[in-house]
């Protein structure tokens, strides 16, 4: 038997709690640098991942409250610095880091992430030149997506007022920090969803603008959600992010990139004063061209006029010819009338014998046809009484035959006609049912109402197997 020991005993929960307190007291605020691995977003909003280097792996969790404040969402392979505290998880006998803040491990890591994302989106065709649309020359309404409190919107409005004032719709968004990317993408999509005839006019041009800043400050415009929204916009879009040296991924997806927000306003509209000057220049050129054209046509008309005869002489010649014709016309009409009268007399002399012969032939034909018509009328008058007598005889025979076939003749021989309540003849005794109301018609054609008492006794087969019925007169 082993001797008793004075070493205290702990339960599993006690030792786990002691370890938890020790770890949390000694590592309550740490910064750990490592490569992100196994990123998983739970449905609750918490983030689970691991930080690793060449020799070790540290599990990490970022609760939902802190995850929503992250400026850069962690992805596998990113080298980042996590700030937070260490703790233990007694349920699995493991330790882990509770992350409060994440940041890229240096500018180089952020640039590498940016380059990788750029290659990925370019491979999908979001930056293809054929996707770019031409900006409207003079948009009716311009939509601006930027912060409502910054100097950017004032610069844009001021520049538009100087060049060519246009109605501006501002969609206020956060341009950095938590939720900025989602707000910018929602604004682009919201402008595109506006109806053309709705209460809020749909812009003809969009400007996404922000002032200068560090790479981290401009990171919202590098997020995929913003780049994809810009590429999917049906309204032409100008990106004006930062200064001329700043480049973000939305610049590649936009239809046009402006070096500054002020430059975006300059690209959006022309200069009204220059347009007026150009219109005046065109007006002067048009007037000069019209005057030159008139001068040219006048000179050409004069040249053509020299090749024509004198109109007065031509008119005098025509007047003289008219006088000559007016003198010759009465004599010509008289001569023409005499000539036509002689021709008519000759034709009449040739037609007279032929007309007499034709009239004699027609008279003979009419007399012959009249005789034929009288003869036909006589024959019809003699045949009509005979035809009527023949038709009367046939009608009398048919009437006598019809009378002999009528049911009244059958009734006159002692038979009777039985009808049901609907007036239909009853020809089978099997149809009789007690209580039916029938009528019986005799030779005098007077129906007698009767009531059926019930089916009668069966007759012999020689009587066609029919069943008799008994009924009483009412």
Buried (B, 14 or more C-beta within 10 A) or exposed (E): EEEEEEEEEEEEEEEBBEBBEEBBEEBEEEEBEBBBBEBEBEEEEBBBBBBBEEEEEBBBBBBEEBBEEBBBBBEEEBBBBBBBBBBBEBEEEEBBBBBBBBBBBEEEBBEBBBEEBBEEBBEEEBBEEEEBEEBBEBBEBBBBBBBEEBEBBEBBBEBBEBBBEBEBBBBBBBBBEEEBBBBBBBBBBBBBEBEEEEEEBBBBBBBBBBBBBEBBBBBBBBBBBBBBBBBBBEBBBBBBBBEEEBBBBBBBBBBBBBBBBBBBBBBBBBEEEEBEEEEEEEEEEEEEEEEEEEEEEEEEEEEEEEEEEEEEEEEEEEEEEEEEEEEEEEEEEEEEEEEEEEEEEEEEEEEEEEEEEEEEEEEEEEEEEEEEEEEEEEEEEEEEEEEEEEEEEEEEEEEEEEEEEEEEEEBEEEEEBBBBEEEEEBEEBEBBEEEBEBBBBBBEEEBEEBEBBEBBEEEEEEEEEEBEBBBEEE
